Amino acid sequence: MKMKNYLHTLLALSFILCNQLNAQDQVVHLLEPSRDGQKQQILQIGENNGVKILAMASCKRCVPAAFVHNLEASKASGKLIYGGSGIYVIPYDENSYVAVAPQTPAVAIGEGIWETFLYANFFSTDKAKVAGMTKNKVEAWAINFSKQIMTGGVGAQAVDSKSNLYYPAGKELHNGESFNSVTIDITKGKEIRLNFPNGYGERYSYMAELSKVLEVDVYDVGGNRREYMFVESPLSIIWGRYSSGSGLGKSTWGAHEKFNYFHKDQKVIRNLLVSKEAQDKIDTKLAGWSLKAKEYTEKTYAAKVAKDIKSRRLPAKGVSNADLEKQATIAAKSWANQYNWEETITKAYFTSNDWSIYRNALTGAQLGRRISGVIVMKRKDGKCSFHHATFAQQYNGSGYQKVFTEGIVPGQNILECTYTN
């Protein structure tokens, strides 16, 4: 949340312009002197072209220090707050103000708890109040004020549960742009549309199976982005992205994964920003969902693999020639030894119904012939498997040479050994 900067307008202001604010002069006393060394100022609060302005100067014809109404800060705090050049002017009571420029953290009202300040001052129409104030008291008050906002002590606003307006914890949401709020349209069991104020948006599709398993509605942005929305309730949505691994259902939630949080109640978001415990709870929740999804996916995949193994059979035999099949088996064993296969080759045969001739591309002379087949193996786990392969024979002009393995198709096809005989 950044204060709107109207300084390009205000630089042209003189105190003569302040007389047009439809406001009466007030004399205020300063704890710290102004830039010109004065500890008494003329203050006016009014409007100029529809913009609320607080202005102060040492004399009626002096160039004023002018501060513009900060709508976001006022909404966050429930107070009429003015700001400019990184300074917040905050009502202290009915006739006094605190003015501070936060240094650490250098965040806006409602985005963090202040710790240190570049500037702190106090001014009031009551000179006795100023006399009883110190810079340390001003800073302590400002720190407590920022803390109350973040922990819900002030700035309470009614939450419209039917609205589609949500506040994000992490505000940088699209191409480096930051937003204080977004709209999220949820079509339960179908899709989510995340809409940014700049006109862009994202669409997430419902993941029915994993939603049932995790007992929370899950939506996937799709592609290879590995980004998900977990809708805990109409008020609360967790966004998660896998920076490593293969995404939900295939990877666990590690230290490098990222999350964001959207809620309709801005107080919840503020509390989250200053509560490591609350942040850790979300991280733990995502880790639990991730593990549960992975275990389910692996179990489901294992069951499917087992079912496939039980129903799998060897491909039908094509060309049948005992001598050539014997040569193919020897060639397959040679290939396996060359590439250090752990499996034991039991046989090889041909699946095509005929050989195909291959020739020299320039002369057309026959170089040999090739045929599709399979290599059957026994595995160390007691199962059997087969590889699809290509066998070939070179042609020497008068006949064909011994069968050799020209190549294999990657990936074993596991089956029960009963069906390999």
N, C-alpha and C positions, 0 to 999 in steps of 0.2 A: 504494500500500500504506500504509494508515494504522494506527498502533498502536491496539489496542483500549484504550479508556479505562475503567478500573475505578475511577476516582477517587471516584465517588459511593459506592462501597463502602469505599474505603480511608480516606476522611475520618473515618470513625467509629473507625478503628483507634487504639488507644493501645499503648504498648509492653507493656502487660499482655496484649493480644491476641497480640502476637508470641510470647509465651511458650507459646501454644497451637499454634505451627507445627511442633511436634515437631522442633526444631532446637536445637543448642547455640550459646551465645553465642560470638562471635569479636570480638576487639578489633582494629580496623583504624585505620591512621593516614592522614590526609588530606593531600594536597598543598595544596589550597585549603581554608580553614576552612569549616565548615558555617554555616548562617544564624545560629545562636546564637554564632558565633565560635569553636567548638571544632574542634580538629584531631585529635581522637580520638573514635571512635564505636564503639558496640556494634552488631555486624552479625549478623543471622540470615537464613538461607535455609531455607525449608520450604514447607508447603502449608497452605492454609486453604480448606475446602470444595472440594477438588480443584483449586484454583488455586495454581500455584507463585508464591511471593512472595519477594522480597529486600527486607528492611527494615533501616533504620539509624536510631539515635537516640543522643543524647548521654548518656542515662541510662535505666534500666529503666522509669521511669514517665513519660518524656518522649514526646511525640507523635512517631512515627517518620516518616521519609521512606520511602515504600513504593513498590516497583516490581514490576510484574506480568510474568510470563513472556510474551515476545512470540514467538508461534509462527512467524509469517511470517518475522521477522528471523532466528530461530534456524535455520529451514529454509534460508534464503538463505546463511547464513554457516557452518553446521556447528558453531556455538557456542551455548551456552545463554545467551540474551540476555534481559535484563529491560528494561522501559521504563515511562514514565509522564510526562505533562506535557511531551512533546516531547523527553525525555531518554532516551538509550540507555545502559544499563549493560552493558559488554562485558567478558568475561574477558580479561585480559592474559596471565596465566599461572595456575598452580595456586592462588595465594593473593593475586592482585592483580586490580584492575578499572580500566578506563577508563570514565568517565562523560562523555558529550558531548551537547549539543543543537545540531544542525546549523542554521546560518543561511542559507548560500548554497552550493549550492541547498538549500532546506528540503524535502528528500525523505527517504523512508524508506530503510532498508538494502536494497540490491538494486535501487534505482531511479535511482542517479546517484552521481557522485564528489563528495564534500564538498570545500568550499574554505575556508569560514569557519564560526565557531561562536559561538553566543550564550553557551555555557557549556562549560567543559572542566575535568575534575578527574581525579585519580588517587588510589586508596586501596589499601592493602595491609596484611596482617598483619606484613609485613617492613618495619620502620621504615627500614632502610638503603636499600631500593628507593625508598621515597618521597623520601628525602634526595637520591638520585641522579637524580630526575625533575624536569622543568620543564614549565611549561604549553605551551611551544612543542613540546617532545618529545611531549606527550600529543596535541596537535592534529596533528602530523605523522604519528604512529602511526595516528590515526583516519582521516586522509585516505588513507593507504596501505591501510588495512583496507578502506575503501569502494571503492578502486580495484581491489584484488585480487578482490573479489566481482564487480565489473562486468566484469572482463577474464578471469574464470575461474580465478583463482589459488587461491581458496578456495571452499568451499560446493559442491564438485562432488557431483552426484547422478546415479545411474544413470537413463538415459532408457528408458522403456517404449515401444518403438516400436509396440506393439499397442494401446496406450491411445488413447482419443479425447480426451485432455486436452491442451489447447494453452495457451501463454502469449502474450498479446498485447503488442506493443511500446507501442501507444497504448491505454491502459486505459479511456478513456471510450468506451463502446460502445453504450449504450442510454439514451435520454432523460436524458442528463446523468449517468447512473450509471457508476461505474468498477468494473472487475473485474480481479482478479489472474490469473484463468484462466477459460477457457470450454471447452465440449466441442463438437467438430465431428465430425459423422457424414458420412462420404463414401460415397456409392453411386456408384462409378466409372462414368462415361458416362451418368449419369442426373441426380443431384442432390446438393447439399450442404445439410446442416442445421446452422446455427450456433446453439447453445443458450447462453443467458445464465443465470447463477446465480439471477436473479430470476424465472425461469419463462418468460420471453419468448424469442423466437428469430426467425431469418430463414431463408428457403428460397431457394436458388439453383439454377437449372436449367442443365443442360449445353448448351453451344454447340458442337455437333458439327463444323460446318464450320470455324469459326475455331480450334477446338482442333487440328484437323488442320493448318491453315495455320501456326499459331504453334508447333506441336510442344510444347504444354503444355496440360493440361486447363483449360478456361475455363468458368466458371459465372456466370450472369447473374441478379440478383435480380428483374429484370423491371420493368414499369411504366415510368415516366419517371425513375427514380432514378439510372440510369447507374452502378451499382455492380457490381463483378465480383470473383470469386475465381479466382486463378491457382494451381493446385496443382502446385508444382514436384516434390514428393515426398510420401510419407505423413507426413514430419516437418515440411515447410515449405510454408506457404501465404501468398501475397501478396494483400491486399485493395486494390483501387483504385477511386477514385470520380472521375468527371469533374465538376468544378464548372462548367466552361464547355463549349461545343460540344455535340455530339450523341451522345457516347458512343463506345464501342469500335467500330472499323470505319468511323467517320464523322469522327472528330476526332483530332488529334495530342495527345500528352501535354504539356500546357503547365505554366507556372510555378504556376498556381493549382489544379492537380489535387492530390488527396491520396491517401496510401497508408497502410496499416497492415501489420503483419507478425505472423504467428502461427507459433510453433514449439513442438515438444514438449520441446526442451531450453531450460530457462530461462537457461542460461549464454549461449546464442546471442542471446537477446533482450537480456540485460544488455550484452553486447558491442556490439550494434547501437545501444543508447541512447547510448553514449559514443563511437561511432565515426562521424564524418561521412563517412569514406570508404565504410564499409559502407552507410550510408543513401544515399549518392550512387549506389552500384552498383545498388540496388533501383530508384531513380528512373530511372537510365539503362536498366535492363532494361525497365521499363514503357514508357518512351519508344520503345524499339526495337519492342516488341510492338505498340504503338499505331500506329506508322508502317507496319509490315508489314501490320497488319489493314486500315488505311485504303487502302493501295495495292492490296491484294487486292480489297477491296470496290469500289473505283472501277473497277478493271480488269474485275471481274465485271459490274458495272452497265453499263459501256461496251459490253461484249460483248452483253449483253441488249438494250441500246438499239439497237445495230447490227442485231441479229437482228430486232427489232421493226420497224425502219425498212424492212428488206428485204421483210418479209412484209405490211406495211401497205398498204391500198388505200383509195381514196376511198369514202365511203358511197354507196350506191345512190341514183339520182335518183328523186324522187317526181313531183310535178306538173311537167309540162313545158310551158313557155311562153316562147318566145324573147324576146318583148318584155319580159315581167316579169323574166326572168333578166338582161337587159341593164340594167334599172333597178336590180336587186339588186346588180349589179357596181358600178355608179356609186355606189350607196349605201354599199357596202363600202369603196370608195376614199375616200369622204368621211369615213367613220368612222376609217379608217387615218390620214388626214391630220390629223384632229382630235386623235388621240392619239399622233402622231409615230411611227408604226410604221416600222421600218427595212425591212420586207419589201415586195415589189412585188406588188400584187394582180393576179392573172391572170384570175380569173372567180369568179362566185358562182352557186349554183343551189339548188333546193329539194329537201329530202329527205322531207318529209311528203307523203302522198297527197292531202291536202286542206287547205284553209284553215279556221281556227277563228274564229268571230265573237266579238268582245268588245263588251259593252254598258255603258250607264250603270247603275250599281248601284241608283239610285233610280227612274229612269223606265223603264228597260228599253230605251231607244232605242239603236239600233246606232251604235257609235262607229267601228268599223273591223274589220279582220281581220288575223290573223297566221299565220305558217307557219314551220316549222323549216327550216334550210338549212345550207350550209357556205360559207365563204370560202376560196378557194384562193390560195396565195401562193408566190412564189419568194424564197428566203432568200439572204443574202450569201455563205453558205458553199457555195452551189451546190446545196443540197438544196431540196426543196419542202415545203410543209406546209399544213395546213388548220385552221381554227377552226370549231367548231360555233357557229351563230348563229341568231338569231330575226329574221325580217323582218316588216314590217307595212305596212298601207295604211290611211290614215284614210278614213272614209266621210262624205260631205258631204250625204247625204240622197237623192242621185240617182245617185251613182257613187263609185268609189274613186280616191283620189289616187295620187301617185307612191309607189313602194316606198321605204321607209327602213329602216335598220338599227336595230332596237329594242334589241338587246343581243347579247353574245357569251358563250360559255362559256370561262373562262380556261384557258389551256394549249394550246400548239401540238401538233399531231400531225404529226410529221415523216415523210416518205416520199420514195421516189425520184421524180424529176420525170417519168420514163418513164410512171408510172402516173397522171399528172394530165391527160393529153390526152383 
